[in-house]
Amino acid sequence: QVQLVESGGGLVQAGGSLRLSCAASGRTFSMYDMGWFRQAPGKERECVAAIKRTGDDTYDVDPVKGRFIISRDNAQNTVYLQMNSLKPEDTAVYYCAAGRISYSNIRVQAMYDYWGQGTQVTVSS
């Protein structure tokens, strides 16, 4: 069992930055691949970025390429999402998730077993 708690969301102006953190309970964090997802009002939840358990392989989607960076610290049981050059369209609830997933499926939310409660990110124009 893994429990995930996100933090770091908030209100920021366009062009600003935020760093989201997701703290995981348990001693097996390093065994899990981690993903960040977001859900904007009226839209389906989508994968934003993901990282394999060793941290060697990452994935991100085109709308955030060059702006968002996912990383993890297995010693601290934490995964991060550094978000730069934020845009109003980045406004959403951001969730972290954990699972043991092949890289080819790492963006597929159904493959993740554990989810956090989400943190709100609001970007004003």
N, CA, C and O atoms as CSV, one atom per row, in Angstrom:
chain,resi,resn,atom,element,x,y,z
A,1,GLN,N,N,0.839,-1.188,0.000
A,1,GLN,CA,C,0.000,0.000,0.000
A,1,GLN,C,C,0.879,1.246,0.000
A,1,GLN,O,O,1.864,1.328,0.735
A,2,VAL,N,N,0.516,2.195,-0.819
A,2,VAL,CA,C,1.244,3.460,-0.914
A,2,VAL,C,C,0.252,4.593,-0.743
A,2,VAL,O,O,-0.790,4.616,-1.399
A,3,GLN,N,N,0.562,5.515,0.120
A,3,GLN,CA,C,-0.252,6.724,0.274
A,3,GLN,C,C,0.526,7.906,-0.269
A,3,GLN,O,O,1.719,8.057,-0.004
A,4,LEU,N,N,-0.160,8.739,-1.028
A,4,LEU,CA,C,0.473,9.855,-1.711
A,4,LEU,C,C,-0.177,11.160,-1.270
A,4,LEU,O,O,-1.401,11.265,-1.193
A,5,VAL,N,N,0.659,12.149,-0.983
A,5,VAL,CA,C,0.153,13.461,-0.568
A,5,VAL,C,C,0.850,14.533,-1.388
A,5,VAL,O,O,2.066,14.705,-1.304
A,6,GLU,N,N,0.060,15.256,-2.188
A,6,GLU,CA,C,0.599,16.344,-2.995
A,6,GLU,C,C,0.612,17.652,-2.214
A,6,GLU,O,O,-0.190,17.858,-1.303
A,7,SER,N,N,1.526,18.517,-2.582
A,7,SER,CA,C,1.583,19.865,-2.024
A,7,SER,C,C,2.249,20.780,-3.033
A,7,SER,O,O,2.853,20.324,-4.004
A,8,GLY,N,N,2.129,22.078,-2.790
A,8,GLY,CA,C,2.817,23.045,-3.629
A,8,GLY,C,C,1.952,23.782,-4.622
A,8,GLY,O,O,2.429,24.677,-5.320
A,9,GLY,N,N,0.681,23.417,-4.695
A,9,GLY,CA,C,-0.197,24.125,-5.599
A,9,GLY,C,C,-0.512,25.531,-5.086
A,9,GLY,O,O,-0.147,25.895,-3.968
A,10,GLY,N,N,-1.191,26.304,-5.916
A,10,GLY,CA,C,-1.560,27.645,-5.509
A,10,GLY,C,C,-1.923,28.503,-6.693
A,10,GLY,O,O,-2.135,28.012,-7.801
A,11,LEU,N,N,-1.990,29.799,-6.437
A,11,LEU,CA,C,-2.330,30.791,-7.454
A,11,LEU,C,C,-1.056,31.499,-7.891
A,11,LEU,O,O,-0.279,31.971,-7.061
A,12,VAL,N,N,-0.850,31.570,-9.202
A,12,VAL,CA,C,0.353,32.208,-9.729
A,12,VAL,C,C,-0.018,32.946,-11.010
A,12,VAL,O,O,-0.948,32.558,-11.717
A,13,GLN,N,N,0.715,34.003,-11.297
A,13,GLN,CA,C,0.471,34.744,-12.537
A,13,GLN,C,C,1.106,34.007,-13.713
A,13,GLN,O,O,2.060,33.246,-13.551
A,14,ALA,N,N,0.561,34.250,-14.880
A,14,ALA,CA,C,1.135,33.674,-16.090
A,14,ALA,C,C,2.613,34.047,-16.189
A,14,ALA,O,O,3.006,35.183,-15.922
A,15,GLY,N,N,3.414,33.067,-16.578
A,15,GLY,CA,C,4.852,33.251,-16.653
A,15,GLY,C,C,5.590,32.870,-15.391
A,15,GLY,O,O,6.818,32.785,-15.383
A,16,GLY,N,N,4.851,32.642,-14.332
A,16,GLY,CA,C,5.461,32.268,-13.067
A,16,GLY,C,C,5.780,30.793,-12.972
A,16,GLY,O,O,5.616,30.037,-13.930
A,17,SER,N,N,6.241,30.399,-11.797
A,17,SER,CA,C,6.665,29.020,-11.565
A,17,SER,C,C,6.070,28.482,-10.265
A,17,SER,O,O,5.796,29.226,-9.323
A,18,LEU,N,N,5.884,27.184,-10.249
A,18,LEU,CA,C,5.512,26.458,-9.040
A,18,LEU,C,C,6.246,25.128,-9.038
A,18,LEU,O,O,6.576,24.590,-10.095
A,19,ARG,N,N,6.496,24.607,-7.863
A,19,ARG,CA,C,7.029,23.255,-7.751
A,19,ARG,C,C,6.068,22.419,-6.920
A,19,ARG,O,O,5.830,22.703,-5.746
A,20,LEU,N,N,5.535,21.409,-7.533
A,20,LEU,CA,C,4.677,20.475,-6.831
A,20,LEU,C,C,5.522,19.347,-6.247
A,20,LEU,O,O,6.502,18.903,-6.845
A,21,SER,N,N,5.118,18.901,-5.074
A,21,SER,CA,C,5.763,17.757,-4.434
A,21,SER,C,C,4.714,16.695,-4.161
A,21,SER,O,O,3.543,17.000,-3.935
A,22,CYS,N,N,5.142,15.470,-4.184
A,22,CYS,CA,C,4.270,14.352,-3.850
A,22,CYS,C,C,5.062,13.439,-2.929
A,22,CYS,O,O,6.016,12.784,-3.348
A,23,ALA,N,N,4.652,13.409,-1.677
A,23,ALA,CA,C,5.328,12.580,-0.683
A,23,ALA,C,C,4.613,11.237,-0.560
A,23,ALA,O,O,3.390,11.173,-0.438
A,24,ALA,N,N,5.392,10.185,-0.596
A,24,ALA,CA,C,4.834,8.834,-0.536
A,24,ALA,C,C,5.178,8.167,0.785
A,24,ALA,O,O,6.281,8.322,1.308
A,25,SER,N,N,4.231,7.433,1.307
A,25,SER,CA,C,4.487,6.658,2.520
A,25,SER,C,C,5.055,5.302,2.130
A,25,SER,O,O,4.989,4.887,0.973
A,26,GLY,N,N,5.607,4.631,3.111
A,26,GLY,CA,C,6.074,3.283,2.854
A,26,GLY,C,C,7.534,3.228,2.449
A,26,GLY,O,O,8.144,4.242,2.111
A,27,ARG,N,N,8.078,2.029,2.490
A,27,ARG,CA,C,9.495,1.835,2.216
A,27,ARG,C,C,9.760,1.397,0.797
A,27,ARG,O,O,10.910,1.172,0.420
A,28,THR,N,N,8.700,1.270,-0.006
A,28,THR,CA,C,8.867,0.692,-1.329
A,28,THR,C,C,8.711,1.713,-2.442
A,28,THR,O,O,8.448,1.351,-3.588
A,29,PHE,N,N,8.873,2.990,-2.110
A,29,PHE,CA,C,8.688,4.045,-3.106
A,29,PHE,C,C,9.544,3.796,-4.334
A,29,PHE,O,O,9.086,4.002,-5.458
A,30,SER,N,N,10.778,3.357,-4.138
A,30,SER,CA,C,11.696,3.173,-5.256
A,30,SER,C,C,11.275,2.045,-6.194
A,30,SER,O,O,11.858,1.881,-7.266
A,31,MET,N,N,10.277,1.273,-5.802
A,31,MET,CA,C,9.783,0.195,-6.655
A,31,MET,C,C,8.686,0.667,-7.600
A,31,MET,O,O,8.231,-0.094,-8.455
A,32,TYR,N,N,8.258,1.921,-7.451
A,32,TYR,CA,C,7.112,2.414,-8.219
A,32,TYR,C,C,7.504,3.456,-9.249
A,32,TYR,O,O,8.354,4.315,-9.015
A,33,ASP,N,N,6.859,3.348,-10.385
A,33,ASP,CA,C,6.910,4.406,-11.372
A,33,ASP,C,C,5.891,5.456,-10.973
A,33,ASP,O,O,4.842,5.132,-10.416
A,34,MET,N,N,6.198,6.713,-11.255
A,34,MET,CA,C,5.364,7.795,-10.778
A,34,MET,C,C,4.903,8.681,-11.925
A,34,MET,O,O,5.629,8.919,-12.890
A,35,GLY,N,N,3.678,9.159,-11.789
A,35,GLY,CA,C,3.147,10.045,-12.811
A,35,GLY,C,C,2.489,11.263,-12.194
A,35,GLY,O,O,2.000,11.220,-11.065
A,36,TRP,N,N,2.483,12.337,-12.942
A,36,TRP,CA,C,1.705,13.533,-12.619
A,36,TRP,C,C,0.614,13.659,-13.675
A,36,TRP,O,O,0.876,13.607,-14.876
A,37,PHE,N,N,-0.604,13.825,-13.199
A,37,PHE,CA,C,-1.765,14.004,-14.064
A,37,PHE,C,C,-2.449,15.311,-13.688
A,37,PHE,O,O,-2.231,15.847,-12.602
A,38,ARG,N,N,-3.270,15.813,-14.586
A,38,ARG,CA,C,-4.042,17.000,-14.266
A,38,ARG,C,C,-5.434,16.893,-14.866
A,38,ARG,O,O,-5.658,16.239,-15.885
A,39,GLN,N,N,-6.356,17.564,-14.192
A,39,GLN,CA,C,-7.729,17.616,-14.690
A,39,GLN,C,C,-8.238,19.033,-14.596
A,39,GLN,O,O,-8.386,19.583,-13.504
A,40,ALA,N,N,-8.503,19.618,-15.738
A,40,ALA,CA,C,-9.068,20.958,-15.812
A,40,ALA,C,C,-10.591,20.850,-15.788
A,40,ALA,O,O,-11.139,19.804,-16.134
A,41,PRO,N,N,-11.278,21.916,-15.386
A,41,PRO,CA,C,-12.745,21.882,-15.347
A,41,PRO,C,C,-13.337,21.503,-16.693
A,41,PRO,O,O,-12.996,22.084,-17.724
A,42,GLY,N,N,-14.223,20.527,-16.670
A,42,GLY,CA,C,-14.890,20.113,-17.893
A,42,GLY,C,C,-14.075,19.248,-18.817
A,42,GLY,O,O,-14.519,18.910,-19.914
A,43,LYS,N,N,-12.876,18.885,-18.381
A,43,LYS,CA,C,-12.011,18.071,-19.233
A,43,LYS,C,C,-11.658,16.767,-18.537
A,43,LYS,O,O,-11.800,16.634,-17.322
A,44,GLU,N,N,-11.198,15.814,-19.324
A,44,GLU,CA,C,-10.760,14.547,-18.759
A,44,GLU,C,C,-9.373,14.700,-18.138
A,44,GLU,O,O,-8.592,15.574,-18.515
A,45,ARG,N,N,-9.098,13.839,-17.195
A,45,ARG,CA,C,-7.773,13.846,-16.587
A,45,ARG,C,C,-6.756,13.343,-17.596
A,45,ARG,O,O,-7.007,12.384,-18.326
A,46,GLU,N,N,-5.601,14.004,-17.628
A,46,GLU,CA,C,-4.577,13.660,-18.600
A,46,GLU,C,C,-3.218,13.575,-17.917
A,46,GLU,O,O,-2.956,14.229,-16.908
A,47,CYS,N,N,-2.369,12.743,-18.508
A,47,CYS,CA,C,-0.999,12.639,-18.016
A,47,CYS,C,C,-0.218,13.876,-18.433
A,47,CYS,O,O,-0.326,14.338,-19.568
A,48,VAL,N,N,0.562,14.401,-17.511
A,48,VAL,CA,C,1.427,15.535,-17.793
A,48,VAL,C,C,2.877,15.082,-17.927
A,48,VAL,O,O,3.582,15.480,-18.854
A,49,ALA,N,N,3.304,14.256,-16.999
A,49,ALA,CA,C,4.681,13.783,-16.993
A,49,ALA,C,C,4.749,12.523,-16.152
A,49,ALA,O,O,3.893,12.278,-15.301
A,50,ALA,N,N,5.770,11.736,-16.400
A,50,ALA,CA,C,5.952,10.511,-15.640
A,50,ALA,C,C,7.431,10.176,-15.571
A,50,ALA,O,O,8.233,10.659,-16.370
A,51,ILE,N,N,7.777,9.335,-14.597
A,51,ILE,CA,C,9.175,8.999,-14.396
A,51,ILE,C,C,9.262,7.551,-13.918
A,51,ILE,O,O,8.503,7.111,-13.053
A,52,LYS,N,N,10.194,6.838,-14.499
A,52,LYS,CA,C,10.401,5.446,-14.097
A,52,LYS,C,C,11.028,5.385,-12.708
A,52,LYS,O,O,11.569,6.369,-12.202
A,53,ARG,N,N,10.937,4.194,-12.108
A,53,ARG,CA,C,11.319,4.051,-10.703
A,53,ARG,C,C,12.764,4.417,-10.428
A,53,ARG,O,O,13.073,4.896,-9.337
A,54,THR,N,N,13.661,4.206,-11.385
A,54,THR,CA,C,15.064,4.555,-11.158
A,54,THR,C,C,15.347,6.024,-11.448
A,54,THR,O,O,16.411,6.535,-11.099
A,55,GLY,N,N,14.404,6.695,-12.081
A,55,GLY,CA,C,14.614,8.088,-12.455
A,55,GLY,C,C,15.335,8.264,-13.777
A,55,GLY,O,O,15.561,9.391,-14.216
A,56,ASP,N,N,15.697,7.165,-14.412
A,56,ASP,CA,C,16.480,7.250,-15.645
A,56,ASP,C,C,15.641,7.646,-16.848
A,56,ASP,O,O,16.145,8.268,-17.783
A,57,ASP,N,N,14.383,7.295,-16.830
A,57,ASP,CA,C,13.527,7.569,-17.981
A,57,ASP,C,C,12.364,8.449,-17.556
A,57,ASP,O,O,11.708,8.195,-16.546
A,58,THR,N,N,12.126,9.470,-18.331
A,58,THR,CA,C,10.994,10.350,-18.070
A,58,THR,C,C,10.142,10.487,-19.323
A,58,THR,O,O,10.571,10.176,-20.434
A,59,TYR,N,N,8.939,10.956,-19.109
A,59,TYR,CA,C,7.993,11.165,-20.202
A,59,TYR,C,C,7.252,12.457,-19.916
A,59,TYR,O,O,6.894,12.733,-18.772
A,60,ASP,N,N,7.023,13.247,-20.949
A,60,ASP,CA,C,6.127,14.387,-20.775
A,60,ASP,C,C,5.369,14.634,-22.072
A,60,ASP,O,O,5.740,14.131,-23.132
A,61,VAL,N,N,4.331,15.395,-21.970
A,61,VAL,CA,C,3.462,15.637,-23.121
A,61,VAL,C,C,3.850,16.938,-23.803
A,61,VAL,O,O,4.465,17.812,-23.192
A,62,ASP,N,N,3.490,17.058,-25.058
A,62,ASP,CA,C,3.901,18.205,-25.864
A,62,ASP,C,C,3.546,19.565,-25.240
A,62,ASP,O,O,4.376,20.474,-25.281
A,63,PRO,N,N,2.355,19.738,-24.668
A,63,PRO,CA,C,2.012,21.077,-24.132
A,63,PRO,C,C,2.924,21.565,-23.006
A,63,PRO,O,O,2.957,22.759,-22.710
A,64,VAL,N,N,3.661,20.653,-22.381
A,64,VAL,CA,C,4.500,21.076,-21.262
A,64,VAL,C,C,5.984,20.895,-21.544
A,64,VAL,O,O,6.823,21.220,-20.703
A,65,LYS,N,N,6.307,20.384,-22.709
A,65,LYS,CA,C,7.732,20.166,-23.032
A,65,LYS,C,C,8.503,21.472,-22.952
A,65,LYS,O,O,8.070,22.503,-23.466
A,66,GLY,N,N,9.637,21.408,-22.306
A,66,GLY,CA,C,10.486,22.583,-22.149
A,66,GLY,C,C,10.068,23.496,-21.012
A,66,GLY,O,O,10.774,24.454,-20.696
A,67,ARG,N,N,8.915,23.209,-20.384
A,67,ARG,CA,C,8.438,24.053,-19.285
A,67,ARG,C,C,8.345,23.282,-17.965
A,67,ARG,O,O,8.651,23.830,-16.907
A,68,PHE,N,N,7.927,22.025,-18.023
A,68,PHE,CA,C,7.754,21.208,-16.816
A,68,PHE,C,C,8.874,20.172,-16.742
A,68,PHE,O,O,9.284,19.600,-17.752
A,69,ILE,N,N,9.353,19.948,-15.531
A,69,ILE,CA,C,10.391,18.934,-15.317
A,69,ILE,C,C,9.970,18.034,-14.173
A,69,ILE,O,O,9.681,18.505,-13.073
A,70,ILE,N,N,9.938,16.747,-14.434
A,70,ILE,CA,C,9.637,15.779,-13.384
A,70,ILE,C,C,10.936,15.197,-12.858
A,70,ILE,O,O,11.867,14.939,-13.621
A,71,SER,N,N,10.993,14.994,-11.559
A,71,SER,CA,C,12.161,14.392,-10.941
A,71,SER,C,C,11.712,13.644,-9.695
A,71,SER,O,O,10.574,13.788,-9.248
A,72,ARG,N,N,12.605,12.855,-9.147
A,72,ARG,CA,C,12.272,12.114,-7.943
A,72,ARG,C,C,13.502,11.976,-7.062
A,72,ARG,O,O,14.639,11.994,-7.534
A,73,ASP,N,N,13.243,11.839,-5.780
A,73,ASP,CA,C,14.291,11.592,-4.796
A,73,ASP,C,C,13.859,10.354,-4.018
A,73,ASP,O,O,13.039,10.439,-3.104
A,74,ASN,N,N,14.403,9.232,-4.380
A,74,ASN,CA,C,13.980,7.979,-3.746
A,74,ASN,C,C,14.369,7.925,-2.267
A,74,ASN,O,O,13.715,7.241,-1.480
A,75,ALA,N,N,15.407,8.627,-1.895
A,75,ALA,CA,C,15.801,8.648,-0.482
A,75,ALA,C,C,14.781,9.422,0.350
A,75,ALA,O,O,14.609,9.147,1.537
A,76,GLN,N,N,14.104,10.388,-0.273
A,76,GLN,CA,C,13.099,11.196,0.411
A,76,GLN,C,C,11.673,10.750,0.104
A,76,GLN,O,O,10.713,11.369,0.564
A,77,ASN,N,N,11.537,9.682,-0.668
A,77,ASN,CA,C,10.196,9.179,-1.030
A,77,ASN,C,C,9.326,10.269,-1.647
A,77,ASN,O,O,8.141,10.380,-1.333
A,78,THR,N,N,9.913,11.060,-2.513
A,78,THR,CA,C,9.195,12.216,-3.061
A,78,THR,C,C,9.421,12.334,-4.567
A,78,THR,O,O,10.519,12.098,-5.073
A,79,VAL,N,N,8.362,12.701,-5.258
A,79,VAL,CA,C,8.465,13.044,-6.673
A,79,VAL,C,C,8.051,14.502,-6.830
A,79,VAL,O,O,7.160,14.988,-6.133
A,80,TYR,N,N,8.703,15.184,-7.746
A,80,TYR,CA,C,8.485,16.612,-7.936
A,80,TYR,C,C,8.029,16.905,-9.357
A,80,TYR,O,O,8.295,16.149,-10.292
A,81,LEU,N,N,7.340,18.017,-9.484
A,81,LEU,CA,C,7.025,18.556,-10.800
A,81,LEU,C,C,7.343,20.044,-10.755
A,81,LEU,O,O,6.602,20.831,-10.165
A,82,GLN,N,N,8.439,20.417,-11.376
A,82,GLN,CA,C,8.807,21.815,-11.494
A,82,GLN,C,C,8.092,22.384,-12.710
A,82,GLN,O,O,8.265,21.899,-13.828
A,83,MET,N,N,7.297,23.406,-12.485
A,83,MET,CA,C,6.500,23.994,-13.555
A,83,MET,C,C,6.934,25.428,-13.769
A,83,MET,O,O,6.795,26.268,-12.880
A,84,ASN,N,N,7.455,25.704,-14.937
A,84,ASN,CA,C,7.931,27.031,-15.294
A,84,ASN,C,C,7.107,27.607,-16.439
A,84,ASN,O,O,6.400,26.883,-17.139
A,85,SER,N,N,7.209,28.910,-16.614
A,85,SER,CA,C,6.494,29.593,-17.707
A,85,SER,C,C,5.033,29.167,-17.752
A,85,SER,O,O,4.508,28.802,-18.804
A,86,LEU,N,N,4.401,29.221,-16.614
A,86,LEU,CA,C,3.021,28.739,-16.523
A,86,LEU,C,C,2.083,29.594,-17.362
A,86,LEU,O,O,2.264,30.801,-17.518
A,87,LYS,N,N,1.065,28.908,-17.901
A,87,LYS,CA,C,0.068,29.545,-18.745
A,87,LYS,C,C,-1.313,29.336,-18.124
A,87,LYS,O,O,-1.509,28.390,-17.361
A,88,PRO,N,N,-2.262,30.201,-18.440
A,88,PRO,CA,C,-3.617,29.996,-17.904
A,88,PRO,C,C,-4.184,28.604,-18.226
A,88,PRO,O,O,-4.949,28.052,-17.436
A,89,GLU,N,N,-3.821,28.052,-19.352
A,89,GLU,CA,C,-4.318,26.723,-19.716
A,89,GLU,C,C,-3.708,25.594,-18.880
A,89,GLU,O,O,-4.116,24.440,-19.007
A,90,ASP,N,N,-2.741,25.919,-18.035
A,90,ASP,CA,C,-2.204,24.927,-17.098
A,90,ASP,C,C,-3.064,24.818,-15.845
A,90,ASP,O,O,-2.827,23.950,-15.006
A,91,THR,N,N,-4.052,25.683,-15.712
A,91,THR,CA,C,-4.937,25.648,-14.555
A,91,THR,C,C,-5.666,24.310,-14.482
A,91,THR,O,O,-6.329,23.899,-15.434
A,92,ALA,N,N,-5.534,23.641,-13.344
A,92,ALA,CA,C,-6.128,22.311,-13.184
A,92,ALA,C,C,-5.853,21.824,-11.763
A,92,ALA,O,O,-5.083,22.431,-11.018
A,93,VAL,N,N,-6.493,20.729,-11.410
A,93,VAL,CA,C,-6.097,19.979,-10.224
A,93,VAL,C,C,-5.033,18.985,-10.673
A,93,VAL,O,O,-5.227,18.238,-11.632
A,94,TYR,N,N,-3.927,18.987,-9.977
A,94,TYR,CA,C,-2.811,18.109,-10.318
A,94,TYR,C,C,-2.752,16.958,-9.320
A,94,TYR,O,O,-2.831,17.151,-8.107
A,95,TYR,N,N,-2.609,15.759,-9.871
A,95,TYR,CA,C,-2.559,14.545,-9.075
A,95,TYR,C,C,-1.261,13.804,-9.323
A,95,TYR,O,O,-0.761,13.777,-10.448
A,96,CYS,N,N,-0.719,13.208,-8.286
A,96,CYS,CA,C,0.358,12.265,-8.520
A,96,CYS,C,C,-0.189,10.849,-8.361
A,96,CYS,O,O,-1.186,10.622,-7.676
A,97,ALA,N,N,0.478,9.917,-9.001
A,97,ALA,CA,C,0.028,8.541,-9.012
A,97,ALA,C,C,1.221,7.611,-9.030
A,97,ALA,O,O,2.303,7.977,-9.491
A,98,ALA,N,N,1.018,6.403,-8.524
A,98,ALA,CA,C,2.087,5.407,-8.450
A,98,ALA,C,C,1.618,4.089,-9.030
A,98,ALA,O,O,0.463,3.696,-8.863
A,99,GLY,N,N,2.508,3.425,-9.700
A,99,GLY,CA,C,2.202,2.107,-10.252
A,99,GLY,C,C,3.482,1.455,-10.717
A,99,GLY,O,O,4.554,2.061,-10.698
A,100,ARG,N,N,3.354,0.220,-11.130
A,100,ARG,CA,C,4.493,-0.492,-11.717
A,100,ARG,C,C,4.126,-0.766,-13.166
A,100,ARG,O,O,3.323,-1.647,-13.474
A,101,ILE,N,N,4.736,0.013,-14.040
A,101,ILE,CA,C,4.222,0.179,-15.393
A,101,ILE,C,C,5.351,0.132,-16.405
A,101,ILE,O,O,6.435,0.665,-16.168
A,102,SER,N,N,5.089,-0.507,-17.527
A,102,SER,CA,C,6.073,-0.447,-18.600
A,102,SER,C,C,6.118,0.956,-19.172
A,102,SER,O,O,5.133,1.692,-19.102
A,103,TYR,N,N,7.249,1.327,-19.735
A,103,TYR,CA,C,7.392,2.685,-20.251
A,103,TYR,C,C,6.365,2.976,-21.336
A,103,TYR,O,O,5.895,4.106,-21.464
A,104,SER,N,N,6.023,1.973,-22.105
A,104,SER,CA,C,5.074,2.200,-23.200
A,104,SER,C,C,3.685,2.568,-22.687
A,104,SER,O,O,2.897,3.170,-23.418
A,105,ASN,N,N,3.378,2.218,-21.451
A,105,ASN,CA,C,2.063,2.516,-20.873
A,105,ASN,C,C,2.120,3.596,-19.801
A,105,ASN,O,O,1.142,3.806,-19.083
A,106,ILE,N,N,3.222,4.266,-19.686
A,106,ILE,CA,C,3.423,5.127,-18.523
A,106,ILE,C,C,2.488,6.327,-18.504
A,106,ILE,O,O,2.316,6.937,-17.449
A,107,ARG,N,N,1.883,6.685,-19.616
A,107,ARG,CA,C,0.951,7.810,-19.632
A,107,ARG,C,C,-0.498,7.357,-19.410
A,107,ARG,O,O,-1.405,8.187,-19.357
A,108,VAL,N,N,-0.713,6.056,-19.283
A,108,VAL,CA,C,-2.071,5.500,-19.190
A,108,VAL,C,C,-2.523,5.480,-17.737
A,108,VAL,O,O,-1.991,4.715,-16.933
A,109,GLN,N,N,-3.504,6.319,-17.394
A,109,GLN,CA,C,-3.872,6.449,-15.983
A,109,GLN,C,C,-4.459,5.169,-15.414
A,109,GLN,O,O,-4.344,4.933,-14.211
A,110,ALA,N,N,-5.076,4.346,-16.223
A,110,ALA,CA,C,-5.656,3.099,-15.718
A,110,ALA,C,C,-4.590,2.132,-15.205
A,110,ALA,O,O,-4.902,1.189,-14.479
A,111,MET,N,N,-3.340,2.366,-15.580
A,111,MET,CA,C,-2.263,1.471,-15.150
A,111,MET,C,C,-1.753,1.807,-13.757
A,111,MET,O,O,-0.998,1.030,-13.174
A,112,TYR,N,N,-2.149,2.940,-13.221
A,112,TYR,CA,C,-1.661,3.378,-11.916
A,112,TYR,C,C,-2.555,2.845,-10.803
A,112,TYR,O,O,-3.780,2.836,-10.926
A,113,ASP,N,N,-1.932,2.406,-9.725
A,113,ASP,CA,C,-2.664,1.778,-8.633
A,113,ASP,C,C,-3.019,2.733,-7.502
A,113,ASP,O,O,-4.033,2.547,-6.830
A,114,TYR,N,N,-2.208,3.737,-7.289
A,114,TYR,CA,C,-2.384,4.619,-6.137
A,114,TYR,C,C,-2.401,6.069,-6.593
A,114,TYR,O,O,-1.653,6.465,-7.487
A,115,TRP,N,N,-3.271,6.855,-5.959
A,115,TRP,CA,C,-3.464,8.257,-6.329
A,115,TRP,C,C,-3.481,9.136,-5.089
A,115,TRP,O,O,-3.938,8.736,-4.019
A,116,GLY,N,N,-2.967,10.347,-5.270
A,116,GLY,CA,C,-3.098,11.347,-4.236
A,116,GLY,C,C,-4.429,12.061,-4.338
A,116,GLY,O,O,-5.239,11.771,-5.218
A,117,GLN,N,N,-4.647,12.999,-3.428
A,117,GLN,CA,C,-5.935,13.703,-3.371
A,117,GLN,C,C,-5.995,14.898,-4.306
A,117,GLN,O,O,-7.070,15.447,-4.550
A,118,GLY,N,N,-4.865,15.298,-4.824
A,118,GLY,CA,C,-4.811,16.400,-5.772
A,118,GLY,C,C,-4.484,17.731,-5.113
A,118,GLY,O,O,-4.767,17.951,-3.935
A,119,THR,N,N,-3.880,18.615,-5.906
A,119,THR,CA,C,-3.591,19.965,-5.458
A,119,THR,C,C,-3.951,20.923,-6.586
A,119,THR,O,O,-3.644,20.675,-7.752
A,120,GLN,N,N,-4.607,22.021,-6.222
A,120,GLN,CA,C,-5.100,22.969,-7.220
A,120,GLN,C,C,-3.990,23.905,-7.671
A,120,GLN,O,O,-3.273,24.481,-6.852
A,121,VAL,N,N,-3.861,24.045,-8.969
A,121,VAL,CA,C,-2.976,25.042,-9.570
A,121,VAL,C,C,-3.826,25.982,-10.404
A,121,VAL,O,O,-4.551,25.552,-11.301
A,122,THR,N,N,-3.730,27.262,-10.102
A,122,THR,CA,C,-4.489,28.274,-10.839
A,122,THR,C,C,-3.518,29.311,-11.380
A,122,THR,O,O,-2.743,29.908,-10.634
A,123,VAL,N,N,-3.574,29.513,-12.676
A,123,VAL,CA,C,-2.685,30.470,-13.338
A,123,VAL,C,C,-3.539,31.604,-13.880
A,123,VAL,O,O,-4.410,31.389,-14.723
A,124,SER,N,N,-3.286,32.797,-13.397
A,124,SER,CA,C,-4.057,33.954,-13.836
A,124,SER,C,C,-3.359,34.646,-15.001
A,124,SER,O,O,-2.133,34.637,-15.112
A,125,SER,N,N,-4.166,35.238,-15.854
A,125,SER,CA,C,-3.604,35.908,-17.037
A,125,SER,C,C,-3.295,37.362,-16.755
A,125,SER,O,O,-2.818,38.075,-17.637
